[in-house]
């Protein structure tokens, strides 16, 4: 005997017309569509279109606390449905997952009577699946750690993941880069889910915002503006940004002149600050200016040795001047320091290997002895030995 077909479908969080065509058609053929009462805008749209919708829970019902309990009540309602079913659908809010506990529990309870179809749930490589995973992790039946996180507690992970992406790029490992970009995307999805729960914005708002911005700032691609070089593109980009700022100001959204991300690494923050000041003409004529300033700041630093408070100020001024010189020479100070640090680490590790090969302990050696091995490493590197 052929079992009746029962589809499990996710309705997303928006209107019925936002659903894939295959999902829309399946809902139209289903008699009935089992829904959680007024669970999302798509349910109201289905009712307006005259689809036969059956509420699994009344508006007064409080959903149980576990997926097992939710599945048990859904199964009980469907198994006791008084009319014959040939093809029906369970339409759930959001993006339920094939591997989610709710779907697995529904299969366990309904497989004896129905042929369950999960093919319309998000595919393995879909954005909807990732959004569904995050929503489930943050739900009351999800993960305690994920539920506890806030925008503030996630800041450090966002920074860490961004740097791990950079490290993967530097290592030229495409496998690692693919994985690290996924970890970085997860942070965006995490923040968007937290905001959506608070009614502030959704992932869809993020997508629309960045898409609109890209179209708006590339009129030479998406409009009739003619730009012939990268320099012209950047100039026009700045004009558009200034126009956007003026519009925000008119709307009461005044921003300070240095509207830079406060979480930037210090060297990058210094470089971006200098670039902003240079746009209004506050800049040296050429590299000789910041180069002379470095010597001036170094002399001031030496004069303040012994005064810890003043010393920190003068060291900061020296670093700021070095970043300025790097900018004039076309060198990214953040990247230059990263590369030099990695070079130091590599040489230091090679030095330790040489010392250990001779049965010595570096912590028992003085600086002069260590420096001999350091020079050996540098010479080997220089002459390729």
N, C-alpha and C positions, 0 to 999 in steps of 0.2 A: 504493500500500500504506500502510495506517495504521500509524504508529509506535506502539510501546508507550508508555504514559504514565508519566513518572517525576517525582514530586513532590520538591521540595527543601523541607525543613521544619526549623524551629528548635524545639528542645525546652525552651528556657529553662534555668533552673538548679534547678528544683524538681520536684515529683512530677508524675505523669501527669495527675492530676485537676485540676491548675492550668492545663492547656492549654485553648485555645479549643475549643468543641465541634466546629467544622469540622475542626480539626487532628486531634482525637481520632478522629473518624469516618474520616478519610482513612487514618490509621495502621491502623485496624481492618480496612480493605478492602485494604491493601497486601500483596502477596505477591512478594517479602519486603520487610522494612524493613531497609535497610542502615544500620548504626550504627557509631560509634566505640566500641570495647569499653568497657563500663561507664563511658561518658563523663559520665553524669549520672543522678540518681535515676530519671528517667522511663524510662531504658533497662531498669533492673531491674524497674520496674513492668510494662513491656511483656512482659518475659520471664515474669513471674509470671502474667500474663493469657493466656499461651499464644500471643502473636503470634510469627510467624516472623521472628526477628531474625538477621541475618547480620553478623558482625563484619568490618569493613573492615580493622581493625588488631588484632593480638593485644595482650594486656596487656603483653607484653614489648617490643613495638615502640615505638620512639621516633618521635614524629611529626616529619616533615621540617621544615626551618626556614622554608620559603617557601610561600605559597599555591599557587604553580605546582606545586611538588613534591607537596603534599598532594593537590591536584586530580588530578595525574597518577596517583598511586597509587590513589585512589578510582576513577577512571575505568577503570584497568586491572583492578581487582577486579570491577567491575560488568560490563564488556564480556566478561570471561571467565567470568561466572556460568553454570554448566552447564545450568540449567533455563530453560524458556521463561517470559518475563515479559509479562504483560498490563498490570498496573499495580503499580508499586512506589514506595517512598519512600526518599530519603536523609535520615535524621534526624540532624541535627547539634546539638551542645550549644550553649546560649546562644541569641542572637538574630541569626543570620546575615542579611546584608543583600542585597537584590536587586542593589544597586550594588557590593557587596563583591567583592574580587578573587577569592575562592574561588568564589562563585557564577558569576562571569563565566568563570572558567577551566573550571568543570564544564560550562557550556553549550558552550564551545568544543570540549571533548573528547567530549561525549556527544550533541550535536545530530544527528550523522549517523545514529544508530541509535534515539534516543529523542526523544519530544516532552516537553520539560522544562517543568514548571509551577512558577512561582515565586510564584503568587498567594497562597499561605499564609504567605509571609514577611511581616515587619512592614510595615504600611501607612505611607505617607509621613508621616502626622500622628500616628503612635502613639508612646507612651512607649517601647515595646520597641525601636523603631528607634533612638531616641537612645541607649538603654542599649547596644544592639548596636554602634553607631558607636564609643562610648567604649571598649567591651571590645576592639574590633578595633584602635583606635588604641593601646591599651596592650599588645596582644599582641606576641608575638615577630615577627610579620609586619607590625606596625603602624608607628607613627611614632617615630623615635628621641627627639624632644623630649618627646612625651607619655609615653614609657616612663620618662624620667629624672625626671619630676616627683614631688614628695612633698607631704604635707600642709603642710610648712613652706614649700616654694618657691611654693606656690599661694596663700598668705595675701594677698599684695599684690594679686593679681588679683581675689580675692573682695571686697576693700575697694573696688577701682576699679570693679568692675561694679555694686556696690551704689550707689555715688555716681552712676554713669551712669544708673541707673534713676531716682534722685531728679531728676537734671537733665532727663530726658525728661518726668517728671511736671510739673516746673516750666515746661517749654516748651509743655505741652499738646499735644504731638505724639504721637498715638496710634500712628502707624507706628513712631516711634522707641521708644516705650514697649514695644510688642510685641517689637521686636528686642532691646532691653536686658534685658527680663525673660527672654528666651531665653538671653542670655549669662549671666545670673545663675543660671538653672536649670542651665546647663552646669557651673558650678562645683560645685553640689551633686552632680551626677552624677559629676563627676571625683573628688571626695573619696570618694564611696560606692564607686566602682570600686577605688580604692586600698585602702580598708578591706576590701572583699570579697576582694581578692587576698591580703591578710594573714590572712583568716579571722576578722576582727573583727566586721563587720556588713555588711549588704547594703542596696541601695536599698529593697528590700521591708521591711526592718527600720525604715528611716526612715519609710516610708509608714505602717506599722502604729503606730509610736510616736506620730507626730503625730496620727493619726486617733484613737487611744485617748485621747490627752491632750485633744483637742477635745471628745470625748464626755464625758469625766470632768469637765471644767471647765465644761460647759454643761448642768447637770442640769435647768435651767429649760426647755431645749429637748428634751433626750433622756430626761428622767425626769419625775417628778411635782412637782418643786420649783416654787413660784410666785414669780416676781420681776417687779416692775412697772416698774422704771426702770433706766437705765444705772448709776446710783449703786449700786443694790442688786446689780446684776450684778457690778460691780467689787469690792464688799465681799465677796460670796460667793466670787469668784475668789480673793481673798487668803486667805480661810478654807481653801479647798481646797488652795492652794499650801502653807500652813503645815502642813496635815495631811500632804501629800506629803513635806515636809521632815522631819517627825517620823518618818514611816515609813522614810525614808532613814537617819535618825540611828539608829533601832532596828536597821537592817540594817548599821550600821557605816559608813555613808556620810556622815559629819559634814561640814557645809559651814560656812564662816565667815558672819558676819552680812551682810557686803556681798558676796554671791555674784553679782557683776555681771561681764559680759564684759570681760576685761582689754583687749580691742582697741577698746573704744568711743572715739569722739572725746572729747577732754578735756572740752569743755563738756557733752556729754551724760552723761559719767561723773559730773561734778560734780552735775548736776541729779538724776540717779538716786540718787546717794549721799545727797543732801539729802532726797529723798522717803522713802528707807528710814529715815533717822534720825527723820523727822517722824512715822512710824507708831508710834514708841514715846514720842511726846510731846516729843522734843528739837527744838523749833522756835520761831520767833518768833510773837507774837500776830497781827501783821499786817505790811504792807509797810514800816511805819516802822522796824521793827527792822533789816532788812537795808539800808535806805536810810541810816540813821545809821552802820551798820557800814562802808559804802562810804567815807564821809567819814573815819572813823577809820583805815581801812586806807590811804587815800590820803595822810593825814598821816604815817603810819608809813613809807610808801614814800619820801616826800620827805626824811625824816630819814636814810634809809639810802643816799641817792645817793652814790656813790663806793665803796660796799662791794658788790662784784659778787655775792658769795655771799648776803648778806642781802637784796640787792635782788631777786634771783630769788624768794626766799621771800615777800617782801612783795608782789611783783607777782602771784604765785600767789594769795595771800590776797585781794588786791583783785579779781582775776578771779572767784574763788570767791564773793565777796560779791555781785558783779554778777549772777552766775548765780542766786543766791538771790533777789535782788530780781526778776529776770525771772520766776522761778517764782511768786512771790507775785502778780505782775501778770498771770499767765496767759499769759506769752510764752515760747516755746521759744528759749532762748539760742542754740542751734546754728543754728536757722533764721533768727533775727534777724541773726546775724553773717553768714550766707551772703547774705542779701538786701542787707545794707549793703555787703558786699564787691562784689556784682554791680552795685549802684548806683554805687559808686566807679569800677568798671571802665568802665561805660557813660559816665559823665561825663568820665572821663579820656580815653577814645577820642574823644569829641566835642570836647574841648579841643584834642587833637592835630590833628583835622581843621581846626578854625578857624585854628590856628597855621600849618599847612601851606598853607591857602588863601591866606594872606597872604605866602607865600614865605619864611617864617621856619623856623629849626631849633630845636626845643625844647631840645636839649642845649646850645645856645649862649645860652640865656636864664637870667636869675637867678630866684629864687623870687618876687620881687615882680612881675616881668613875667608869669610863668606864672600867678600868682594872679589877674591881671586877666582872663585868658581863662577861668580856672576860674569866676570870678564871673559872667562872661557866659553860660556854659553853665547855671549854676544859675538865673539870672534868666530865661533862655529857657525853661527847664523849668517854672519857677514861673508865668510869664505865658503859656505856650503859644506862644511866638514862634519 
